[in-house]
């Protein structure tokens, strides 16, 4: 574990980030008391269209509304 003061961390932030990305434990201390740990963000496997075909079909918002529904939206009864 590497421990750095806040001042040293500000001065060497790029190097500390690289160390954390390599898997090293980097701790930043206020004086001699550890306060934070610098860790890399885990990237999730994001896939566009993951639920395509599993949710069914939704309403078609480009089709005209039925008269009864249109009256409700316009405040009529």
Phi and psi in radians as a Rosetta constraint file:
Dihedral C 1 N 2 CA 2 C 2 CIRCULARHARMONIC -1.816 0.35
Dihedral N 2 CA 2 C 2 N 3 CIRCULARHARMONIC 2.322 0.35
Dihedral C 2 N 3 CA 3 C 3 CIRCULARHARMONIC -2.125 0.35
Dihedral N 3 CA 3 C 3 N 4 CIRCULARHARMONIC 2.338 0.35
Dihedral C 3 N 4 CA 4 C 4 CIRCULARHARMONIC -2.291 0.35
Dihedral N 4 CA 4 C 4 N 5 CIRCULARHARMONIC 2.579 0.35
Dihedral C 4 N 5 CA 5 C 5 CIRCULARHARMONIC -1.281 0.35
Dihedral N 5 CA 5 C 5 N 6 CIRCULARHARMONIC 2.870 0.35
Dihedral C 5 N 6 CA 6 C 6 CIRCULARHARMONIC -1.042 0.35
Dihedral N 6 CA 6 C 6 N 7 CIRCULARHARMONIC -0.736 0.35
Dihedral C 6 N 7 CA 7 C 7 CIRCULARHARMONIC -1.071 0.35
Dihedral N 7 CA 7 C 7 N 8 CIRCULARHARMONIC -0.801 0.35
Dihedral C 7 N 8 CA 8 C 8 CIRCULARHARMONIC -1.153 0.35
Dihedral N 8 CA 8 C 8 N 9 CIRCULARHARMONIC -0.618 0.35
Dihedral C 8 N 9 CA 9 C 9 CIRCULARHARMONIC -1.161 0.35
Dihedral N 9 CA 9 C 9 N 10 CIRCULARHARMONIC -0.701 0.35
Dihedral C 9 N 10 CA 10 C 10 CIRCULARHARMONIC -1.112 0.35
Dihedral N 10 CA 10 C 10 N 11 CIRCULARHARMONIC -0.690 0.35
Dihedral C 10 N 11 CA 11 C 11 CIRCULARHARMONIC -1.208 0.35
Dihedral N 11 CA 11 C 11 N 12 CIRCULARHARMONIC -0.616 0.35
Dihedral C 11 N 12 CA 12 C 12 CIRCULARHARMONIC -2.045 0.35
Dihedral N 12 CA 12 C 12 N 13 CIRCULARHARMONIC 0.531 0.35
Dihedral C 12 N 13 CA 13 C 13 CIRCULARHARMONIC -0.990 0.35
Dihedral N 13 CA 13 C 13 N 14 CIRCULARHARMONIC -0.772 0.35
Dihedral C 13 N 14 CA 14 C 14 CIRCULARHARMONIC -1.040 0.35
Dihedral N 14 CA 14 C 14 N 15 CIRCULARHARMONIC -0.751 0.35
Dihedral C 14 N 15 CA 15 C 15 CIRCULARHARMONIC -1.169 0.35
Dihedral N 15 CA 15 C 15 N 16 CIRCULARHARMONIC -0.661 0.35
Dihedral C 15 N 16 CA 16 C 16 CIRCULARHARMONIC -1.189 0.35
Dihedral N 16 CA 16 C 16 N 17 CIRCULARHARMONIC -0.653 0.35
Dihedral C 16 N 17 CA 17 C 17 CIRCULARHARMONIC -1.105 0.35
Dihedral N 17 CA 17 C 17 N 18 CIRCULARHARMONIC -0.784 0.35
Dihedral C 17 N 18 CA 18 C 18 CIRCULARHARMONIC -1.064 0.35
Dihedral N 18 CA 18 C 18 N 19 CIRCULARHARMONIC -0.698 0.35
Dihedral C 18 N 19 CA 19 C 19 CIRCULARHARMONIC -1.101 0.35
Dihedral N 19 CA 19 C 19 N 20 CIRCULARHARMONIC -0.751 0.35
Dihedral C 19 N 20 CA 20 C 20 CIRCULARHARMONIC -1.120 0.35
Dihedral N 20 CA 20 C 20 N 21 CIRCULARHARMONIC -0.678 0.35
Dihedral C 20 N 21 CA 21 C 21 CIRCULARHARMONIC -1.147 0.35
Dihedral N 21 CA 21 C 21 N 22 CIRCULARHARMONIC -0.481 0.35
Dihedral C 21 N 22 CA 22 C 22 CIRCULARHARMONIC -1.390 0.35
Dihedral N 22 CA 22 C 22 N 23 CIRCULARHARMONIC -0.087 0.35
Dihedral C 22 N 23 CA 23 C 23 CIRCULARHARMONIC 1.744 0.35
Dihedral N 23 CA 23 C 23 N 24 CIRCULARHARMONIC 0.043 0.35
Dihedral C 23 N 24 CA 24 C 24 CIRCULARHARMONIC -1.342 0.35
Dihedral N 24 CA 24 C 24 N 25 CIRCULARHARMONIC 2.560 0.35
Dihedral C 24 N 25 CA 25 C 25 CIRCULARHARMONIC -1.496 0.35
Dihedral N 25 CA 25 C 25 N 26 CIRCULARHARMONIC 2.139 0.35
Dihedral C 25 N 26 CA 26 C 26 CIRCULARHARMONIC -2.073 0.35
Dihedral N 26 CA 26 C 26 N 27 CIRCULARHARMONIC 2.126 0.35
Dihedral C 26 N 27 CA 27 C 27 CIRCULARHARMONIC -2.045 0.35
Dihedral N 27 CA 27 C 27 N 28 CIRCULARHARMONIC 2.359 0.35
Dihedral C 27 N 28 CA 28 C 28 CIRCULARHARMONIC -1.884 0.35
Dihedral N 28 CA 28 C 28 N 29 CIRCULARHARMONIC 2.303 0.35
Dihedral C 28 N 29 CA 29 C 29 CIRCULARHARMONIC -2.057 0.35
Dihedral N 29 CA 29 C 29 N 30 CIRCULARHARMONIC 2.595 0.35
Dihedral C 29 N 30 CA 30 C 30 CIRCULARHARMONIC -1.751 0.35
Dihedral N 30 CA 30 C 30 N 31 CIRCULARHARMONIC 1.818 0.35
Dihedral C 30 N 31 CA 31 C 31 CIRCULARHARMONIC 1.267 0.35
Dihedral N 31 CA 31 C 31 N 32 CIRCULARHARMONIC -2.093 0.35
Dihedral C 31 N 32 CA 32 C 32 CIRCULARHARMONIC -1.878 0.35
Dihedral N 32 CA 32 C 32 N 33 CIRCULARHARMONIC 0.057 0.35
Dihedral C 32 N 33 CA 33 C 33 CIRCULARHARMONIC -1.685 0.35
Dihedral N 33 CA 33 C 33 N 34 CIRCULARHARMONIC 2.061 0.35
Dihedral C 33 N 34 CA 34 C 34 CIRCULARHARMONIC -1.099 0.35
Dihedral N 34 CA 34 C 34 N 35 CIRCULARHARMONIC 2.336 0.35
Dihedral C 34 N 35 CA 35 C 35 CIRCULARHARMONIC -2.149 0.35
Dihedral N 35 CA 35 C 35 N 36 CIRCULARHARMONIC -0.536 0.35
Dihedral C 35 N 36 CA 36 C 36 CIRCULARHARMONIC -2.492 0.35
Dihedral N 36 CA 36 C 36 N 37 CIRCULARHARMONIC 2.738 0.35
Dihedral C 36 N 37 CA 37 C 37 CIRCULARHARMONIC -2.081 0.35
Dihedral N 37 CA 37 C 37 N 38 CIRCULARHARMONIC 2.327 0.35
Dihedral C 37 N 38 CA 38 C 38 CIRCULARHARMONIC -1.621 0.35
Dihedral N 38 CA 38 C 38 N 39 CIRCULARHARMONIC 2.053 0.35
Dihedral C 38 N 39 CA 39 C 39 CIRCULARHARMONIC -2.320 0.35
Dihedral N 39 CA 39 C 39 N 40 CIRCULARHARMONIC 2.623 0.35
Dihedral C 39 N 40 CA 40 C 40 CIRCULARHARMONIC -1.273 0.35
Dihedral N 40 CA 40 C 40 N 41 CIRCULARHARMONIC 2.662 0.35
Dihedral C 40 N 41 CA 41 C 41 CIRCULARHARMONIC -1.413 0.35
Dihedral N 41 CA 41 C 41 N 42 CIRCULARHARMONIC 2.264 0.35
Dihedral C 41 N 42 CA 42 C 42 CIRCULARHARMONIC -1.388 0.35
Dihedral N 42 CA 42 C 42 N 43 CIRCULARHARMONIC 2.187 0.35
Dihedral C 42 N 43 CA 43 C 43 CIRCULARHARMONIC -1.498 0.35
Dihedral N 43 CA 43 C 43 N 44 CIRCULARHARMONIC 2.207 0.35
Dihedral C 43 N 44 CA 44 C 44 CIRCULARHARMONIC -1.458 0.35
Dihedral N 44 CA 44 C 44 N 45 CIRCULARHARMONIC 2.761 0.35
Dihedral C 44 N 45 CA 45 C 45 CIRCULARHARMONIC -1.506 0.35
Dihedral N 45 CA 45 C 45 N 46 CIRCULARHARMONIC 1.613 0.35
Dihedral C 45 N 46 CA 46 C 46 CIRCULARHARMONIC -1.541 0.35
Dihedral N 46 CA 46 C 46 N 47 CIRCULARHARMONIC 2.241 0.35
Dihedral C 46 N 47 CA 47 C 47 CIRCULARHARMONIC -2.190 0.35
Dihedral N 47 CA 47 C 47 N 48 CIRCULARHARMONIC 2.145 0.35
Dihedral C 47 N 48 CA 48 C 48 CIRCULARHARMONIC -1.258 0.35
Dihedral N 48 CA 48 C 48 N 49 CIRCULARHARMONIC 2.368 0.35
Dihedral C 48 N 49 CA 49 C 49 CIRCULARHARMONIC 1.409 0.35
Dihedral N 49 CA 49 C 49 N 50 CIRCULARHARMONIC 0.409 0.35
Dihedral C 49 N 50 CA 50 C 50 CIRCULARHARMONIC -1.013 0.35
Dihedral N 50 CA 50 C 50 N 51 CIRCULARHARMONIC -0.631 0.35
Dihedral C 50 N 51 CA 51 C 51 CIRCULARHARMONIC -1.804 0.35
Dihedral N 51 CA 51 C 51 N 52 CIRCULARHARMONIC 0.234 0.35
Dihedral C 51 N 52 CA 52 C 52 CIRCULARHARMONIC -1.030 0.35
Dihedral N 52 CA 52 C 52 N 53 CIRCULARHARMONIC 2.242 0.35
Dihedral C 52 N 53 CA 53 C 53 CIRCULARHARMONIC 1.473 0.35
Dihedral N 53 CA 53 C 53 N 54 CIRCULARHARMONIC -0.070 0.35
Dihedral C 53 N 54 CA 54 C 54 CIRCULARHARMONIC -1.813 0.35
Dihedral N 54 CA 54 C 54 N 55 CIRCULARHARMONIC -0.200 0.35
Dihedral C 54 N 55 CA 55 C 55 CIRCULARHARMONIC -1.847 0.35
Dihedral N 55 CA 55 C 55 N 56 CIRCULARHARMONIC -0.058 0.35
Dihedral C 55 N 56 CA 56 C 56 CIRCULARHARMONIC 1.422 0.35
Dihedral N 56 CA 56 C 56 N 57 CIRCULARHARMONIC -2.927 0.35
Dihedral C 56 N 57 CA 57 C 57 CIRCULARHARMONIC -1.817 0.35
Dihedral N 57 CA 57 C 57 N 58 CIRCULARHARMONIC 2.509 0.35
Dihedral C 57 N 58 CA 58 C 58 CIRCULARHARMONIC -1.700 0.35
Dihedral N 58 CA 58 C 58 N 59 CIRCULARHARMONIC -3.128 0.35
Dihedral C 58 N 59 CA 59 C 59 CIRCULARHARMONIC -1.206 0.35
Dihedral N 59 CA 59 C 59 N 60 CIRCULARHARMONIC 2.634 0.35
Dihedral C 59 N 60 CA 60 C 60 CIRCULARHARMONIC -1.634 0.35
Dihedral N 60 CA 60 C 60 N 61 CIRCULARHARMONIC 1.814 0.35
Dihedral C 60 N 61 CA 61 C 61 CIRCULARHARMONIC -1.286 0.35
Dihedral N 61 CA 61 C 61 N 62 CIRCULARHARMONIC -0.133 0.35
Dihedral C 61 N 62 CA 62 C 62 CIRCULARHARMONIC -1.659 0.35
Dihedral N 62 CA 62 C 62 N 63 CIRCULARHARMONIC -0.108 0.35
Dihedral C 62 N 63 CA 63 C 63 CIRCULARHARMONIC -1.465 0.35
Dihedral N 63 CA 63 C 63 N 64 CIRCULARHARMONIC 2.571 0.35
Dihedral C 63 N 64 CA 64 C 64 CIRCULARHARMONIC -1.097 0.35
Dihedral N 64 CA 64 C 64 N 65 CIRCULARHARMONIC 2.568 0.35
Dihedral C 64 N 65 CA 65 C 65 CIRCULARHARMONIC -1.375 0.35
Dihedral N 65 CA 65 C 65 N 66 CIRCULARHARMONIC 2.709 0.35
Dihedral C 65 N 66 CA 66 C 66 CIRCULARHARMONIC -1.213 0.35
Dihedral N 66 CA 66 C 66 N 67 CIRCULARHARMONIC 2.695 0.35
Dihedral C 66 N 67 CA 67 C 67 CIRCULARHARMONIC -1.018 0.35
Dihedral N 67 CA 67 C 67 N 68 CIRCULARHARMONIC -0.722 0.35
Dihedral C 67 N 68 CA 68 C 68 CIRCULARHARMONIC -1.110 0.35
Dihedral N 68 CA 68 C 68 N 69 CIRCULARHARMONIC -0.767 0.35
Dihedral C 68 N 69 CA 69 C 69 CIRCULARHARMONIC -1.150 0.35
Dihedral N 69 CA 69 C 69 N 70 CIRCULARHARMONIC -0.694 0.35
Dihedral C 69 N 70 CA 70 C 70 CIRCULARHARMONIC -1.114 0.35
Dihedral N 70 CA 70 C 70 N 71 CIRCULARHARMONIC -0.699 0.35
Dihedral C 70 N 71 CA 71 C 71 CIRCULARHARMONIC -1.069 0.35
Dihedral N 71 CA 71 C 71 N 72 CIRCULARHARMONIC -0.728 0.35
Dihedral C 71 N 72 CA 72 C 72 CIRCULARHARMONIC -1.086 0.35
Dihedral N 72 CA 72 C 72 N 73 CIRCULARHARMONIC -0.733 0.35
Dihedral C 72 N 73 CA 73 C 73 CIRCULARHARMONIC -1.166 0.35
Dihedral N 73 CA 73 C 73 N 74 CIRCULARHARMONIC -0.584 0.35
Dihedral C 73 N 74 CA 74 C 74 CIRCULARHARMONIC -1.544 0.35
Dihedral N 74 CA 74 C 74 N 75 CIRCULARHARMONIC 0.059 0.35
Dihedral C 74 N 75 CA 75 C 75 CIRCULARHARMONIC 1.589 0.35
Dihedral N 75 CA 75 C 75 N 76 CIRCULARHARMONIC 0.052 0.35
Dihedral C 75 N 76 CA 76 C 76 CIRCULARHARMONIC -1.576 0.35
Dihedral N 76 CA 76 C 76 N 77 CIRCULARHARMONIC 3.016 0.35
